[in-house]
Amino acid sequence: METIRDPFGRNTGILLGRSLRHILHSMNAILVVVIIPVVLLLLFVHAFSTAVLTAMDILDDIFFTGINKKRKK
């Protein structure tokens, strides 16, 4: 019976290298997998943070200006 002398790490490295070459060869894959999710993340963070800050400003104006007006009387 013949034993296999090829270590697991070497096979994994070879397959990983082939996969990376294939992915880097196709720019569409890079665009879909990396760039689009990052752009969407930044867009949603900006949109939701702007909405939350605007809502906080509105609530601050409604509640705290009314309290300050009552104290001045």
N, C-alpha and C positions, 0 to 999 in steps of 0.2 A: 504494500500500500504506500502510495506516495504522499508525502506531507506537503501542504501549501506553505511556501516560505515568503509569500508576498504579504507584508504587514497591512493591517487595516488602514492605517494613516496614508499610505502611499496610494491605495486605490481611491480613497476619499479625496485626496489632493488632486489626482488626475481628473476625476469626475467634476470636482469643483472648478478646476481650471477650464475645462471644456465648457461648462455651463456659463462661466463668466465671460469667456470669449464669445460665446453665442449671444449672450445678452448685450454685451458692449457692441457687438456687430450691428445689432438692431437698435437704432435710436428711438423707434416707437416704443419699445419696451421700457427704455429708461424714462421716456416722457410719461408713460402711463403709470409706472410703478413708483417713481420718485417725485417728479416735478409737480404733477397735478395734485396729489395729496398735500404737498407742502403749501402750494398756492391756495388751495381750498381752506386749509387750516388757518393760514394768515388772514384770509378774507373773513372767515367766520369769527375769529378772535377780534378783528377790528370792528366788524358790524355789531357783535353782541356787546363788546365793551363800550362802544359809543352809545348803544341803546340803554345800557344800564346806567352809565354816567348821566345821560340826559334825564332819565327817569328819576335818578337821585336828586338832580338839580331842581326838577319840577316839584318833587315832594318836599324838598328843603324850602323852596319858596312858599309852598302852600301852608305847611305846618309852622315853620319857625317865624315867618313874617307875621302870621296871625298872632302868635304868642307875644312877639315883641310889640305889636300894636296895642295889645291889651295891657301890657305892663306900663306903657308910656302914658296911659290915661289917668 
